Amino acid sequence: MQCGLTPIWISLQVMLWSSLLLIVIGLPLAWLLSRRRWWGQGLLEVVVTLPLVFPPIAIGFFLLLILGRDGWVNNLLPEGFQLELIFSFTALVLASVIAGLPLMIKPIQAAWQSETSQLVEASYGLGKTPWLTFWHITLPSIAPAVAAGLTLGVGRGMGEVGMSLMLGGNLVGQTDTLSLAIYNSVLDGDFDCAMQFTWILAGIALTLFVVLRRLGQRRF
């Protein structure tokens, strides 16, 4: 392929790391949001949902102000402990996770609220501990929602441009994902390269769609 393999490799690494982080962060947040009302729940819901309704490039700019080299966080940290996050691979993963988190959380939150409450109460009534209930009742019940949410979240992160552009810096060969590589190719007038990257990204998206469809038809 004439356009180089670096954006593909970067995107696959971002997919892997963002998948792991979406599980680690998304499951606890979905559980918190599915619980009965508690102080601060509304604010957390707004923060989690924000990437769905607010322009990604604006969120990226706001995060740049917070996490940048001269940002608000580094101004509060002592010398030697300041963050070197912006314009790095880590920043790309962060952008992907933030973009995909709402789509990861919402299906799991709905499943936790509607599908497991009665089963959990019945399990407790039979004397099962919370730990056994989680592994034998809750987790199998929400597994399809977890799989669907993860697929949607990773897919959304793969197509992210605005936040990736702001946080990753679009450094060719370092932080240019497939989406950014398409953007760069179009700006350079290299439509053939842009088309090649588009087909690759379309193939990944189609694969995610097939996985999501099969998981939706599967009984766990």
Secondary structure as the mmCIF struct_conf table of DSSP 4:
data_model
#
loop_
_struct_conf.conf_type_id
_struct_conf.id
_struct_conf.beg_label_comp_id
_struct_conf.beg_label_asym_id
_struct_conf.beg_label_seq_id
_struct_conf.end_label_comp_id
_struct_conf.end_label_asym_id
_struct_conf.end_label_seq_id
TURN_TY1_P TURN_TY1_P1 GLN A 2 CYS A 3
BEND BEND1 LEU A 5 LEU A 5
HELX_RH_AL_P HELX_RH_AL_P1 THR A 6 SER A 34
BEND BEND2 ARG A 35 ARG A 36
HELX_LH_PP_P HELX_LH_PP_P1 ARG A 37 ARG A 37
TURN_TY1_P TURN_TY1_P2 TRP A 39 GLY A 40
HELX_RH_AL_P HELX_RH_AL_P2 GLN A 41 VAL A 53
BEND BEND3 PHE A 54 PHE A 54
HELX_RH_AL_P HELX_RH_AL_P3 PRO A 56 LEU A 67
BEND BEND4 GLY A 68 GLY A 68
TURN_TY1_P TURN_TY1_P3 ARG A 69 ASP A 70
BEND BEND5 GLY A 71 GLY A 71
HELX_RH_AL_P HELX_RH_AL_P4 TRP A 72 LEU A 76
BEND BEND6 LEU A 77 LEU A 77
HELX_LH_PP_P HELX_LH_PP_P2 PRO A 78 PRO A 78
TURN_TY1_P TURN_TY1_P4 GLU A 79 GLY A 80
TURN_TY1_P TURN_TY1_P5 ILE A 86 PHE A 87
BEND BEND7 SER A 88 SER A 88
HELX_RH_AL_P HELX_RH_AL_P5 PHE A 89 SER A 114
TURN_TY1_P TURN_TY1_P6 GLU A 115 GLU A 115
BEND BEND8 THR A 116 THR A 116
HELX_RH_AL_P HELX_RH_AL_P6 SER A 117 GLY A 125
TURN_TY1_P TURN_TY1_P7 LEU A 126 GLY A 127
HELX_RH_AL_P HELX_RH_AL_P7 PRO A 130 THR A 133
HELX_RH_PI_P HELX_RH_PI_P1 PHE A 134 THR A 138
HELX_RH_AL_P HELX_RH_AL_P8 LEU A 139 MET A 158
TURN_TY1_P TURN_TY1_P8 GLY A 159 GLY A 159
HELX_RH_AL_P HELX_RH_AL_P9 GLY A 162 GLY A 168
TURN_TY1_P TURN_TY1_P9 GLY A 169 ASN A 170
TURN_TY1_P TURN_TY1_P10 VAL A 172 THR A 175
HELX_RH_AL_P HELX_RH_AL_P10 LEU A 178 LEU A 187
TURN_TY1_P TURN_TY1_P11 ASP A 188 GLY A 189
HELX_RH_AL_P HELX_RH_AL_P11 PHE A 191 GLN A 217
#
